[in-house]
Structures are given as C-alpha cells and as structure tokens.
Amino acid sequence: MPINKVEKIWMNGKLVNWDDAKVHVLTHAMHYGSSWFEGIRCYDTKRGPAIFRLNAHLHRLYDSSKMYRAEIPYTLRQLEDAVKETIRANKMKACYIRPLAYRGYGEMGVLPLGCPVDVMIAVWDWGAYLGTDALEHGIDVCVSSWNRPAPNTVPTMSKAGGNYLNSQLIKMEAILDGYSEGIALDTAGYISEGSGENIFLVRDNVIYTPPLISAILPGITRLSVLKLAEDAGLRVVEGLIPREMLSVADEIFFTGTAAEITPIRSVDKMKVGEGNPGPVTKRLQKAFFDVVGNANDKYKWLDFVYD
C-alpha cells in the first residue's frame, strides 16, 4: 500500500520535513536488521483524534529493544508526547503511527554496542490493511510453506525489524499465489499467526488462539480482543492448535493494529463455515469499533491527541 506523504516526521527529538528524514547508508539497522518498531492507529472519534492503546504499544517497543540490549534514549512519556506532537504537526484526524527505534551510524560489524540508538516517529493515512471490503466480507488465505522461527533462535516476542524478513516471505508467497495473506505454523506444526496478524478460531462458540510459545507476537489488539470476549461471556482457550482445526473451524479471524479484526472466509480454498463472517467475529468487531469509532471507552484504551 503506497504511503501518503505528510509534512513532518519526528527524529531524535525534532520535527523535520518529510523529505529530509534521512539516515546514513552505514546505519547499523540497514545492514543487520537491528530495529524495533510499533504500528499504532489514531482514530477520528466524536471527541477528536484518539490513539488506540498508545501506552501499551510503546511499552512493547521498550520490551522489544530490551531483548536486544538496546536502550532507547527517551522516556516512555517523552515518546507519548512526541507521538501526539507529530499528529498535531501534520493536522491528522485519523492516521497510522510508526515509531521506530534503531541502531544508528557508529560502527560497522555484527557487534552493535558501539552504535547509538536513534528514534523516529512517522504518521500517515492508512485505510484497511487487507483490502477495502475485508472487514465486511472477509479474506482468502493460505497456509504458508514458511514456518515461524524455532525457539531459542530469535526472540519472536520482540517486534524487531529483522524478524519481518520471515513475514515478508509469508506475505509474498501468499500474494503471488492469489491469496490476501498467509498463515504460518510453528516448527512443531501448530498454528502460529499471519505475516503481521494474530489469529483466532471459533468452534462451537468457543474461541481458540495460539499461546506465546507458538512463536507469536504478543499483540495489543489480540489482548484487547481477549478482554472483549471475556466481557461478552465467551469462552476463550489459549493453547496449541493443530493445523487441521483450520479445516473444521466455524469462524476464523485475524487481529492486529493494521488488520483490526478481519474475518477469514477461506483457507487453502476451503470455505470457513458458511464462507461469510460469523456471529462471534461480528460481535467482537462491533465491540471493538464501539470503542475506537464511537469513543465508548470504558476500558480507557483511547488517548486523545487534544486533551
């Protein structure tokens, strides 16, 4: 999806013009994948622009970098303020927010400890990640030939740039084979997640989702859906899910900042349920958009840009 250029990007404490937001070609992250990022949405609500779970997303950014012994040189509060400053500077009502911490220009080689940790924040317009009608009608996906990394190889709980080489392989394979997205398995053959989304399955009104040990990212939207399901009185089982559950599930859906809650209507050309978004998926979608769209925020998930 093309990026719609805006006016300003926040870089290391300063707002700079979009076209001037540049790094040196010997920046460590460009060579070794040493970056950590977040995807956050700001929604246009009746009370003005509101950021969905800003604190939780930025907390995960610090966790991600900590796993790689990288210390972000700003406090969490400073980055919260910087996100709002960037949105205000660009006069955005709704937008996608991309904070990025990365090993910058300093030394070259695998050892990164002599490189500074730089931070940037960009915002831009971004609609439905998986297509304009995906939220309403669902998408067609496949099981990828690429697995998620094995335990004790890289920390999959970290939203690290280098981890997304695996995601790119999953996504490209799916798109080139005519699907919207791919589902990866873990190295034991259990369901893991999509290239950039967590996954949920519904069978007999019970919701199933993989645990962290299945090499998934601890998604913020995933956690939100777990809470919404609990409050709706729905039973949720977090555990290892065999691949064959994809064939017999009544409903399947992805969750994520970009994907929000996207129904899956087929897997490997096999229809999921009736081939349309099911009642549990639609119920959770409604609960989610009641919060982010209508500002019915009993969970205190929204952070308003203009207090």
C-alpha positions in Angstrom: 0.0 0.0 0.0 1.5 3.4 -1.0 2.5 5.8 1.7 0.7 9.1 1.6 3.3 11.7 2.4 2.6 14.3 5.1 4.6 17.3 6.2 6.7 16.3 9.3 8.5 13.3 10.8 9.8 13.3 14.4 13.5 12.3 14.5 15.6 12.2 17.7 13.6 15.0 19.4 13.0 17.3 16.4 10.3 17.6 13.8 11.9 17.6 10.3 10.4 17.8 6.8 9.3 14.5 5.4 11.8 14.6 2.6 14.7 15.4 5.0 14.1 12.4 7.3 17.2 10.5 6.2 19.9 8.2 7.6 23.4 7.3 6.6 23.9 4.3 4.4 26.1 2.7 7.0 23.4 2.8 9.6 23.7 -0.4 11.5 20.0 -1.3 11.1 20.2 -1.2 7.4 22.8 -4.0 7.4 21.8 -6.1 10.3 18.1 -5.6 10.9 18.7 -4.0 14.3 15.5 -2.0 14.6 12.3 -2.3 16.7 9.0 -0.7 15.8 5.4 -0.4 16.5 2.2 0.0 14.5 -0.4 2.2 16.2 -3.7 3.6 15.0 -5.2 7.0 15.7 -9.0 7.1 15.1 -11.2 10.0 14.2 -13.8 9.9 17.0 -16.6 12.2 18.1 -14.2 13.6 20.7 -11.4 14.2 18.2 -8.3 12.2 17.2 -7.7 9.3 19.6 -4.8 6.9 19.8 -5.6 3.3 20.5 -3.6 1.9 23.4 -0.6 4.2 23.0 1.0 3.4 26.3 0.7 -0.4 25.7 2.3 -0.1 22.3 5.2 2.0 23.4 5.7 -0.3 26.4 6.1 -3.2 24.0 8.6 -1.1 22.0 10.8 -0.8 25.0 10.4 -4.5 25.7 11.4 -5.3 22.1 14.5 -3.3 22.2 15.5 -4.5 25.7 15.6 -8.1 24.4 18.4 -7.0 22.1 20.2 -5.0 24.8 19.3 -1.7 23.1 18.4 1.3 25.4 16.0 3.8 24.0 17.3 7.3 25.0 13.9 8.7 25.7 11.4 8.1 28.5 8.1 6.5 27.6 6.3 9.8 28.5 8.6 11.7 26.1 7.6 9.3 23.3 3.9 9.6 24.1 4.2 13.3 23.9 6.3 13.0 20.6 3.6 10.9 19.0 0.9 13.5 19.8 3.2 16.3 18.7 3.7 14.6 15.3 0.0 14.0 14.8 -0.8 17.7 15.7 2.0 19.0 13.4 0.5 17.1 10.5 -3.1 18.1 11.4 -4.2 14.4 11.2 -7.6 13.3 12.3 -7.0 9.6 11.7 -3.7 8.0 10.9 -1.3 5.1 11.2 1.6 5.8 13.6 5.0 4.2 13.1 7.5 4.7 16.0 10.9 3.1 15.1 14.0 2.7 17.3 17.1 1.5 15.5 20.9 1.1 15.8 22.3 4.1 14.0 25.5 5.2 12.4 28.6 4.5 14.6 30.4 1.2 14.0 30.1 -1.5 11.4 30.0 -5.2 12.2 27.7 -7.6 13.9 28.5 -6.3 17.3 26.1 -3.3 17.7 27.0 -2.0 21.1 29.0 1.0 19.8 26.2 2.3 17.7 23.7 4.9 19.0 20.0 4.1 19.3 18.0 6.6 17.2 14.3 7.0 17.3 11.8 8.4 14.7 8.0 8.7 14.6 6.1 9.0 11.4 2.3 9.2 10.7 0.3 8.8 7.5 -3.1 7.9 6.2 -3.7 4.2 6.0 -7.0 2.5 5.4 -8.0 -1.1 5.5 -4.7 -3.1 5.5 -6.1 -6.2 3.9 -8.4 -4.5 1.4 -11.3 -2.2 1.4 -14.0 -4.9 1.8 -12.0 -7.2 4.0 -13.6 -6.2 7.3 -17.1 -6.7 6.0 -16.7 -9.7 3.7 -13.5 -11.5 4.8 -10.4 -12.6 3.0 -9.0 -15.7 1.4 -5.8 -17.0 2.9 -3.4 -20.0 2.7 -1.2 -22.0 5.0 2.4 -20.8 4.2 5.3 -23.1 3.4 7.4 -20.9 5.7 7.4 -21.6 9.4 7.9 -19.2 12.3 11.3 -19.3 13.9 12.2 -22.1 16.3 12.6 -21.4 20.0 16.0 -20.1 21.0 16.8 -18.7 17.6 15.5 -15.2 17.7 13.1 -13.7 20.3 9.7 -13.7 18.5 8.2 -11.7 21.3 10.2 -8.8 20.0 8.7 -6.7 17.2 12.1 -6.4 15.6 12.7 -5.4 12.0 14.9 -8.4 11.3 12.0 -10.8 12.3 10.0 -9.4 9.5 12.1 -11.0 6.8 10.2 -14.1 7.7 6.9 -12.2 7.4 7.9 -10.9 4.0 8.4 -14.4 2.7 5.0 -15.5 4.1 3.3 -12.4 2.6 4.9 -12.6 -0.8 4.2 -16.3 -1.2 0.5 -15.7 -0.4 0.0 -12.7 -2.7 1.8 -14.3 -5.6 -0.4 -17.4 -5.2 -3.5 -15.3 -5.3 -4.3 -15.0 -1.6 -4.6 -12.0 0.7 -2.5 -13.4 3.5 -0.6 -16.5 4.7 -0.9 -18.4 8.0 2.4 -19.6 9.4 2.9 -22.7 11.5 5.5 -23.0 14.3 8.3 -25.5 14.0 6.2 -28.2 15.7 3.5 -27.8 13.1 1.0 -26.0 15.3 -0.8 -22.8 14.1 1.2 -19.7 14.9 0.0 -16.4 13.2 -0.2 -14.5 10.0 2.6 -12.4 8.5 1.6 -9.5 10.6 -1.5 -10.6 12.5 -2.5 -12.8 15.4 -5.2 -15.4 14.6 -8.3 -16.7 16.4 -10.5 -19.7 15.5 -14.1 -20.3 16.7 -15.6 -23.8 17.0 -19.0 -24.4 18.7 -18.9 -20.9 20.2 -15.5 -21.5 21.9 -12.7 -19.2 20.8 -9.2 -20.6 20.3 -5.9 -18.7 19.9 -2.3 -19.8 20.0 -0.1 -19.1 23.0 3.2 -17.2 23.1 5.1 -20.4 22.8 3.8 -20.8 19.3 6.2 -18.0 18.2 3.6 -15.3 18.1 4.0 -11.6 18.7 2.1 -10.6 21.9 -0.4 -8.4 20.0 -2.0 -5.4 21.6 -5.2 -5.9 19.6 -5.0 -9.6 20.5 -5.1 -8.7 24.2 -7.9 -6.3 23.6 -10.0 -9.0 21.8 -9.4 -11.4 24.7 -10.8 -8.8 27.0 -13.8 -8.0 24.8 -14.5 -11.8 24.5 -14.3 -12.2 28.3 -16.7 -9.3 28.8 -19.1 -10.8 26.2 -19.2 -14.1 28.2 -17.4 -16.0 25.5 -15.1 -18.9 26.4 -11.5 -18.5 25.2 -8.9 -21.3 25.1 -5.3 -20.2 24.7 -3.3 -23.3 23.7 -1.6 -25.2 20.9 -3.8 -25.5 17.9 -3.3 -28.3 15.3 -3.4 -27.3 11.6 -6.4 -29.4 10.9 -8.5 -27.0 13.1 -8.4 -24.6 10.1 -10.5 -27.1 8.2 -13.3 -27.5 10.7 -13.5 -24.1 12.4 -16.8 -22.4 12.2 -15.1 -19.0 12.1 -11.5 -17.7 11.8 -10.3 -14.1 12.0 -7.1 -12.1 12.2 -6.4 -9.3 14.7 -3.8 -6.6 14.6 -3.3 -2.8 14.5 -3.4 -2.7 10.8 -5.8 -5.6 10.3 -8.1 -4.6 13.2 -10.5 -7.6 13.3 -10.5 -9.1 9.8 -12.6 -12.2 9.1 -11.2 -15.2 7.1 -13.6 -16.7 4.7 -11.4 -19.5 3.2 -8.2 -21.3 3.9 -6.4 -23.0 1.1 -9.6 -22.6 -1.0 -11.7 -24.4 1.7 -14.6 -22.4 2.9 -14.6 -21.4 6.5 -18.1 -22.0 8.0 -20.6 -20.5 5.6 -17.9 -18.5 3.8 -19.0 -15.3 5.5 -18.1 -13.5 8.7 -19.7 -15.5 11.5 -21.7 -14.2 14.5 -18.8 -14.3 17.0 -16.5 -12.4 14.7 -19.1 -9.8 14.0 -19.9 -9.4 17.7 -16.3 -8.8 18.5 -15.9 -6.4 15.6 -18.9 -4.4 16.9 -17.5 -4.2 20.4 -14.1 -3.2 19.1 -15.4 -0.4 16.8 -17.7 0.8 19.5 -14.6 1.7 21.4 -12.4 3.1 18.7 -15.0 4.6 16.5 -17.6 5.9 18.9 -15.3 6.6 21.9 -17.4 4.3 24.1 -14.2 3.7 26.0 -14.9 2.0 29.4 -11.5 0.3 29.1 -9.5 3.6 29.0 -7.9 2.4 25.8 -8.0 5.7 23.9 -5.5 8.5 24.4 -6.9 11.8 23.0 -4.5 13.9 21.0 -6.1 17.2 22.1 -6.7 16.8 25.9 
